[in-house]
């Protein structure tokens, strides 16, 4: 590291909020070699409630970067393999999930409380992270080269100095957003939702998700049932705006509500909560040296599991970019791409969940009539079932329109694929994950784990990787160049990389570029663009392509 780089890291990065998104952000910053202080106004962690339970495959993949946390969560969690959708007493369709050879299953259900415990264990073993409980941030003052945070503690007021701030303050971040002058447009829906996590022995339900439209035991509304570890089931009812939990408990209606779903089986309530859902997004995700992450930046309905999962993707995006700036690999302009990429992701999540909520909670007579018509026809008409919207489950956002992405006419983005599918490899898409051998250690690993160490280049078999490597720009850290054939047996075919192609992979495992027969100038331009710099600065003469002799 040069003297110039050291001068950029004379203060830690501060993460505000020690929930799973803040934990992920801190661990990823440490992964990039940055000292991090995590501030939380609570006196200690509150291990109450399962909260967000559905962790998507690519989130487990990110967590696996953190000393195998993704694998541990997968092993402890529950993978459901069937999703059934009902209208009244009719089963409309059933989706079966099978093992497709991926390292992680499509979804794992596990309580947020346990997820936080697993991430806490990683934080405790990471000397670059300091967690400070009982620190309520009361003011935030931005300077040209740092941020000053004023905190209220039990022992008085303290000041914390930060190079950058990642605000992972959750859904109640209005004070911070107001302080930063950030708008938070959108809407809050009137209907409430009741969650009860119960422990019960329900044979045949252990591995399936159930969604009911208009069942006789919740007429006109929905019920969602998710299996969880330890014979626990989440039941999520849509309830009227005037729903009163205390009244239902006192007169036995809550017990009758549960028994209407599970019958006479013995059960125990583990956790219960009532909530309303919101559809809101911040108008700016970056304000100077402060980045808004997770629910502080966007709120969506829970149907589809896009809250926590999207927040973890925010954290990864922010962490590698802050690290690139502080390590001298990129300028401040790279941080503007955080807003561009993750704001676009939030808008897509709002659009998808908004369409779901229009179907689940129709607000006008026209919407109500359309939903009833679709559901009635879906009982007998397979074509109508495609219009039944019980939520599109979480998936990554692909940065095809990002300023960091080099487009490739040979690999155009065909649009969002059908549910449960992934797009073909191309610029902006997550690189396909395959088992590989780490050339530096000769140990088995995965391509995405290898890529999440820095910018990485992978070549097809006809490209002279060694010659290309010699021509790459010095980005402050060496950019490894790997032949697909050297990484894995049959690597080119398994990846889908063509013999004359060069792939540039970002530190979050997304493809920054897929180049055909490129010159060194073109590969360097893709690397430079991937770091948020203007590629016109690369005034180099053309060079021959790196085809093998």
C-alpha positions in Angstrom: 0.0 0.0 0.0 1.4 3.4 -0.9 1.6 6.5 1.3 -1.2 8.0 -0.8 -3.4 5.0 0.0 -2.6 5.2 3.7 -3.7 8.8 3.8 -7.1 7.8 2.6 -7.6 5.4 5.5 -6.8 7.5 8.5 -10.3 6.8 10.0 -12.5 3.7 10.2 -15.6 3.2 8.2 -18.7 3.5 10.5 -21.7 1.3 10.1 -24.9 2.6 11.8 -27.1 -0.3 12.7 -26.1 -3.8 13.9 -28.9 -5.8 12.2 -28.1 -8.4 9.6 -27.5 -5.8 6.9 -25.2 -3.8 9.1 -23.4 -7.0 10.2 -23.0 -8.0 6.5 -21.6 -4.5 5.6 -19.1 -4.6 8.5 -17.9 -8.1 7.7 -17.5 -7.3 4.0 -15.6 -4.0 4.8 -13.3 -6.1 7.0 -13.0 -8.6 4.1 -11.6 -5.7 2.1 -9.1 -4.9 4.9 -10.9 -1.9 6.4 -11.3 -1.1 10.1 -15.0 -0.7 10.9 -16.9 0.6 13.9 -20.6 -0.6 14.2 -22.8 1.7 16.2 -26.2 0.7 17.5 -28.5 2.6 19.9 -29.8 -0.6 21.6 -27.9 -1.6 24.7 -27.5 -5.2 23.3 -28.9 -7.5 20.7 -32.6 -8.3 21.2 -32.9 -12.0 20.2 -36.7 -11.9 19.9 -38.7 -13.0 16.9 -37.9 -14.7 13.7 -38.6 -11.6 11.6 -37.1 -12.0 8.0 -36.9 -15.8 7.4 -36.4 -16.4 3.7 -32.7 -16.2 2.6 -32.2 -16.4 -1.2 -29.5 -18.5 -2.9 -27.3 -15.5 -4.0 -27.5 -14.0 -0.5 -26.2 -17.2 1.0 -23.5 -17.0 -1.7 -22.5 -13.5 -0.4 -22.5 -14.7 3.2 -20.3 -17.6 2.3 -17.5 -15.1 1.7 -17.7 -14.5 5.4 -15.8 -17.5 6.7 -18.4 -19.9 5.4 -21.4 -18.2 7.1 -23.6 -19.0 4.0 -22.9 -22.8 4.3 -23.6 -22.7 8.1 -26.9 -20.9 7.6 -27.9 -23.4 4.8 -27.1 -26.4 7.0 -29.1 -25.0 10.0 -31.9 -23.7 7.9 -34.8 -25.5 6.2 -35.1 -25.9 2.4 -38.6 -26.2 1.2 -39.0 -28.0 -2.1 -42.7 -27.4 -3.0 -44.8 -24.3 -3.3 -48.6 -24.8 -3.4 -51.2 -22.1 -4.3 -54.9 -22.4 -3.4 -58.0 -20.5 -4.2 -60.6 -21.4 -1.6 -60.7 -25.2 -1.6 -59.1 -25.5 -5.0 -55.4 -26.0 -5.5 -54.5 -23.9 -8.5 -50.9 -25.0 -9.1 -47.9 -26.5 -7.4 -44.2 -25.7 -8.1 -41.6 -28.3 -7.3 -38.0 -27.3 -6.6 -35.4 -29.8 -7.4 -31.6 -30.0 -6.9 -30.0 -28.3 -10.0 -26.5 -28.9 -8.9 -26.0 -25.4 -7.4 -24.0 -25.0 -4.2 -27.0 -23.4 -2.4 -30.7 -24.2 -2.7 -33.1 -21.6 -4.1 -34.2 -20.5 -0.6 -33.4 -21.4 3.0 -35.8 -20.6 5.8 -34.2 -19.7 9.1 -35.0 -17.1 11.7 -33.4 -13.7 11.5 -32.4 -14.1 15.1 -30.3 -17.2 14.3 -28.8 -15.5 11.2 -27.7 -12.6 13.4 -26.1 -15.0 15.8 -24.1 -16.7 13.0 -22.9 -13.3 11.8 -22.1 -12.2 15.3 -19.8 -15.2 15.7 -17.9 -14.0 12.5 -17.7 -10.4 13.8 -16.3 -11.6 17.2 -13.5 -13.3 15.3 -12.7 -10.3 13.1 -10.2 -7.9 14.8 -11.0 -5.1 12.2 -14.5 -4.8 13.6 -15.5 -3.0 16.8 -19.2 -3.2 17.8 -20.4 -0.4 20.1 -23.8 -0.9 21.6 -25.7 1.9 23.4 -24.5 4.6 20.9 -27.4 6.7 19.6 -26.3 8.9 16.7 -27.7 12.4 17.4 -25.8 14.4 14.8 -23.8 13.8 11.7 -21.4 16.4 10.3 -19.8 15.9 7.0 -16.3 17.4 6.2 -14.3 17.3 3.0 -12.3 14.2 4.1 -14.3 12.6 6.9 -17.6 12.5 8.8 -18.1 13.4 12.4 -20.8 11.5 14.3 -22.0 12.7 17.6 -23.4 9.9 19.8 -25.3 9.8 23.0 -24.3 7.0 25.4 -25.1 6.1 29.0 -21.8 7.6 30.0 -22.3 10.9 28.1 -21.8 12.2 24.6 -18.9 11.0 22.4 -17.7 11.8 19.0 -16.7 9.2 16.4 -14.7 10.1 13.3 -15.4 8.1 10.1 -13.9 8.0 6.6 -17.4 7.0 5.3 -20.7 6.0 6.9 -22.9 3.1 5.8 -26.3 3.9 7.3 -28.1 0.5 8.0 -30.6 1.9 10.4 -33.6 -0.1 9.3 -37.1 1.0 8.6 -37.1 3.7 11.3 -34.4 5.8 9.6 -36.6 8.9 9.1 -34.5 11.1 11.5 -31.3 10.3 9.6 -32.9 10.8 6.2 -34.5 14.1 7.3 -31.1 15.2 8.5 -29.5 14.4 5.2 -32.4 16.0 3.2 -33.4 12.7 1.6 -36.9 12.2 0.4 -38.7 8.9 1.0 -41.6 8.8 -1.4 -44.2 6.1 -1.7 -47.2 4.8 0.2 -48.2 2.8 3.3 -51.1 0.3 3.0 -54.0 0.3 5.4 -54.5 -3.4 5.7 -52.6 -5.2 8.5 -50.8 -8.5 8.6 -50.7 -10.9 11.5 -47.7 -13.2 11.9 -47.7 -16.2 14.3 -44.7 -18.5 14.4 -45.9 -21.7 16.0 -44.2 -25.0 16.8 -46.4 -28.0 15.8 -46.1 -31.4 14.3 -47.8 -31.1 10.9 -47.0 -34.2 8.8 -46.7 -33.4 5.1 -46.2 -29.7 5.6 -42.5 -29.8 6.6 -41.1 -29.0 3.2 -43.8 -26.9 1.4 -44.8 -23.3 1.2 -48.6 -22.8 1.1 -50.4 -19.7 -0.1 -54.2 -19.5 0.2 -56.4 -16.9 -1.6 -59.8 -16.3 0.1 -59.9 -19.5 2.3 -63.1 -20.0 4.2 -61.2 -19.3 7.5 -60.0 -15.9 6.3 -62.6 -14.8 3.7 -61.7 -12.2 1.2 -58.1 -12.2 2.3 -54.9 -14.2 2.1 -52.9 -16.6 4.3 -49.2 -17.6 3.7 -47.6 -20.6 5.5 -43.8 -21.1 5.6 -42.0 -24.1 7.2 -39.0 -23.3 9.4 -36.5 -25.3 11.3 -37.4 -27.1 14.6 -41.0 -28.0 13.5 -41.8 -24.2 13.4 -44.3 -22.8 10.9 -44.9 -19.1 10.1 -48.6 -18.3 9.5 -49.1 -14.9 7.9 -52.7 -13.6 7.7 -54.0 -10.5 6.0 -56.3 -9.0 8.6 -58.6 -5.9 8.6 -57.3 -2.5 9.4 -59.1 -2.5 12.8 -57.6 -5.8 13.9 -56.9 -5.9 17.7 -54.4 -8.5 18.8 -55.1 -8.2 22.5 -58.8 -8.6 21.9 -58.3 -11.7 19.8 -56.0 -13.3 22.4 -58.4 -12.6 25.3 -61.6 -14.0 23.8 -60.0 -17.0 22.1 -60.3 -15.8 18.5 -56.5 -16.1 18.0 -56.6 -19.8 19.0 -59.6 -20.4 16.7 -57.8 -18.6 13.9 -54.7 -20.9 14.2 -56.8 -24.1 14.6 -58.7 -23.2 11.4 -55.4 -23.6 9.6 -53.8 -26.6 11.4 -56.7 -28.4 12.9 -56.5 -30.2 16.3 -52.7 -30.5 16.3 -51.1 -29.3 19.5 -49.1 -26.1 19.0 -47.1 -23.5 20.9 -46.8 -19.8 19.8 -43.1 -18.9 19.5 -43.5 -15.4 18.3 -46.3 -13.1 17.1 -46.4 -9.7 15.5 -48.8 -7.3 13.6 -47.4 -5.1 10.9 -48.4 -2.9 8.0 -46.3 -2.9 4.8 -44.9 0.0 2.9 -43.7 0.7 -0.6 -41.1 3.5 -0.4 -37.7 4.4 -1.8 -35.2 7.1 -1.0 -34.6 9.7 -3.7 -30.8 9.5 -3.0 -28.8 6.6 -1.8 -25.6 8.6 -1.5 -25.2 11.9 0.3 -21.6 12.9 0.3 -19.7 10.4 2.5 -22.9 8.7 3.7 -24.5 5.8 1.9 -28.1 4.6 2.8 -28.3 0.8 2.9 -31.2 -1.7 3.3 -34.5 -0.6 4.8 -33.0 2.9 5.4 -33.1 3.3 1.6 -36.2 1.3 0.6 -39.2 -0.5 2.0 -41.2 -3.2 0.1 -43.9 -5.6 1.0 -42.7 -8.9 2.5 -44.3 -11.1 -0.2 -41.3 -12.3 -2.2 -38.7 -11.9 0.5 -37.1 -8.9 -1.1 -36.4 -6.8 2.0 -33.4 -8.4 3.8 -32.2 -10.1 0.6 -32.0 -6.8 -1.2 -30.4 -5.1 1.8 -27.6 -7.6 1.8 -27.0 -6.9 -1.9 -26.9 -3.2 -1.0 -24.2 -3.9 1.6 -22.0 -5.8 -0.8 -22.3 -3.2 -3.5 -21.4 -0.4 -1.0 -18.6 -2.3 0.7 -16.4 -3.1 -2.3 -16.8 0.4 -3.7 -15.9 2.1 -0.5 -12.9 -0.2 -0.2 -11.8 0.5 -3.8 -11.9 4.3 -3.1 -10.0 4.0 0.3 -7.4 1.6 -1.2 -6.7 4.1 -4.0 -8.1 2.0 -6.8 -10.9 4.3 -7.7 -12.0 7.9 -7.3 -15.0 9.3 -5.5 -17.1 8.9 -8.7 -17.3 5.2 -8.1 -19.6 5.9 -5.1 -22.1 7.6 -7.4 -22.7 4.2 -9.1 -23.9 2.8 -5.7 -26.9 5.1 -6.0 -27.3 4.3 -9.7 -27.2 0.5 -9.3 -29.0 0.0 -6.0 -31.7 2.7 -6.6 -32.5 0.9 -9.9 -32.7 -2.4 -8.0 -35.1 -0.8 -5.4 -37.3 0.6 -8.1 -37.6 -2.8 -9.7 -38.4 -4.4 -6.3 -41.1 -1.8 -5.8 -42.6 -2.5 -9.2 -42.6 -6.2 -8.7 -44.0 -6.1 -5.1 -46.4 -3.3 -6.1 -47.9 -5.5 -8.8 -48.2 -8.3 -6.3 -50.0 -6.1 -3.7 -52.4 -4.8 -6.4 -53.5 -8.4 -6.7 -53.3 -9.4 -3.1 -54.9 -6.2 -1.7 -57.0 -4.6 -4.5 -57.8 -1.0 -3.6 -60.5 -0.2 -6.2 -63.7 -1.9 -7.3 -62.0 -2.4 -10.7 -59.0 -4.1 -9.2 -61.2 -6.2 -7.0 -63.3 -7.4 -9.9 -60.2 -8.3 -11.9 -58.7 -10.3 -9.1 -62.0 -12.3 -8.6 -62.3 -12.9 -12.3 -58.7 -14.2 -12.5 -59.1 -16.5 -9.5 -62.4 -17.9 -10.6 -61.1 -18.7 -14.1 -57.8 -20.1 -12.8 -59.7 -23.0 -11.2 -60.4 -24.5 -14.6 -58.2 -22.5 -17.1 -54.4 -23.1 -17.0 -53.9 -19.9 -19.0 -55.5 -17.8 -16.2 -53.2 -19.3 -13.6 -50.2 -17.3 -15.0 -52.1 -14.2 -13.9 -52.3 -15.3 -10.3 -49.8 -13.2 -8.4 -48.8 -14.5 -5.0 -45.4 -12.8 -5.1 -42.3 -13.3 -7.3 -39.6 -14.5 -4.9 -36.4 -12.5 -4.4 -33.7 -12.6 -7.0 -30.6 -10.5 -7.7 -30.7 -7.3 -9.7 -28.6 -7.5 -12.9 -26.6 -4.3 -13.7 -27.1 -4.4 -17.4 -27.7 -0.6 -17.6 -25.0 0.4 -15.1 -22.4 3.0 -16.1 -19.8 0.4 -14.8 -20.9 -2.2 -17.4 -19.4 -2.5 -20.9 -22.2 -3.6 -23.2 -21.7 -6.5 -25.6 -23.9 -6.7 -28.8 -23.1 -10.4 -29.0 -24.6 -11.0 -25.5 -27.7 -8.7 -25.3 -29.8 -8.9 -22.1 -33.0 -10.7 -23.1 -34.9 -9.3 -20.1 -35.9 -10.8 -16.8 -36.3 -14.6 -17.2 -39.2 -16.6 -16.0 -39.6 -17.3 -12.2 -36.9 -19.4 -10.8 -34.6 -19.0 -13.9 -31.4 -17.0 -14.3 -30.4 -15.1 -17.4 -27.6 -16.3 -19.8 -24.1 -15.0 -18.9 -23.6 -11.4 -20.1 -22.6 -8.0 -19.0 -24.2 -7.0 -15.7 -25.2 -10.5 -14.8 -23.8 -12.6 -11.9 -21.1 -14.9 -13.3 -22.1 -18.6 -13.3 -20.7 -20.3 -10.3 -18.7 -23.5 -10.8 -16.2 -25.4 -8.7 -12.7 -24.3 -9.6 -9.1 -24.7 -8.4 -7.5 -21.7 -6.9 -4.3 -21.3 -8.9 -2.5 -19.6 -6.0 -3.1 -22.4 -3.5 -4.1 -25.4 -5.7 -7.2 -25.8 -3.4 -10.7 -26.4 -4.5 -13.0 -23.4 -4.2 -15.8 -21.7 -6.2 -15.5 -19.2 -9.0 -17.6 -16.6 -7.2 -15.5 -16.9 -4.0 -12.4 -16.5 -6.1 -13.8 -13.5 -7.9 -14.9 -11.8 -4.7 -11.3 -11.0 -3.8 -10.7 -8.3 -6.5 -11.4 -7.6 -10.1 -10.8 -10.8 -12.0 -10.3 -11.7 -15.7 -11.2 -15.1 -17.1 -10.4 -16.1 -20.7 -11.5 -18.6 -23.2 -9.1 -21.4 -24.3 -7.9 -19.6 -27.4 -6.8 -16.4 -25.6 -3.1 -16.1 -24.5 -3.8 -15.3 -20.9 -0.2 -14.8 -19.9 0.4 -12.2 -22.7 -2.8 -10.4 -21.8 -1.8 -10.3 -18.1 1.4 -8.5 -18.9 -0.6 -5.7 -20.7 -3.2 -5.0 -17.9 -3.2 -1.7 -16.1 -1.9 -1.5 -12.5 -5.1 -0.8 -10.6 -3.3 -0.7 -7.2 -3.7 -4.5 -6.9 -2.8 -7.0 -9.5 -5.7 -8.3 -11.6 -5.4 -12.1 -11.9 -6.1 -13.5 -15.4 -7.2 -17.2 -15.5 -7.8 -19.5 -18.4 -11.1 -21.2 -17.9 -9.4 -24.5 -18.8 -6.9 -24.0 -16.0 -9.6 -23.3 -13.4 -11.8 -26.3 -14.0 -12.1 -29.4 -16.2 -14.5 -28.5 -18.9 -14.5 -25.0 -17.5 -15.3 -23.2 -20.7 -18.3 -25.3 -21.5 -19.6 -25.1 -17.9 -19.3 -21.4 -17.8 -20.5 -20.7 -21.3 -17.4 -18.7 -22.2 -16.5 -18.8 -25.9 -12.9 -19.7 -26.9 -12.0 -16.1 -28.0 -13.8 -14.3 -25.2 -12.4 -12.4 -22.2 -14.6 -11.9 -19.2 -14.0 -9.1 -16.7 -15.6 -9.9 -13.3 -16.3 -7.3 -10.6 -15.5 -7.9 -6.9 -19.2 -8.6 -6.3 -19.1 -11.5 -8.9 -21.1 -9.6 -11.5 -19.7 -9.5 -15.1 -18.4 -6.1 -15.9 -17.7 -7.1 -19.5 -17.7 -10.0 -22.0 -15.3 -9.1 -24.8 -14.8 -11.0 -28.0 -11.2 -11.1 -29.3 -10.3 -8.0 -27.4 -7.2 -5.8 -27.5 -5.4 -4.9 -24.3 -6.9 -1.4 -24.7 -10.4 -2.9 -24.7 -9.8 -5.0 -21.6 -8.2 -2.1 -19.8 -11.1 0.1 -20.8 -13.6 -2.4 -19.3 -11.6 -2.6 -16.1 -11.4 1.2 -15.9 -15.1 1.6 -16.6 -15.8 -1.0 -13.9 -14.1 1.3 -11.4 -16.2 4.3 -12.4 -13.5 6.1 -14.4 -13.8 7.6 -17.9 -12.4 5.2 -20.4 -11.3 8.1 -22.7 -8.3 8.5 -20.4 -6.8 5.3 -21.9 -4.9 6.9 -24.7 -2.9 3.9 -25.8 -2.1 2.7 -29.3 -4.1 -0.3 -30.5 -2.5 -3.7 -29.8 -3.1 -7.1 -31.4 -5.7 -9.4 -29.9 -4.4 -12.1 -27.6 -5.3 -15.2 -29.6 -3.1 -18.2 -28.9 -0.5 -19.1 -31.4 
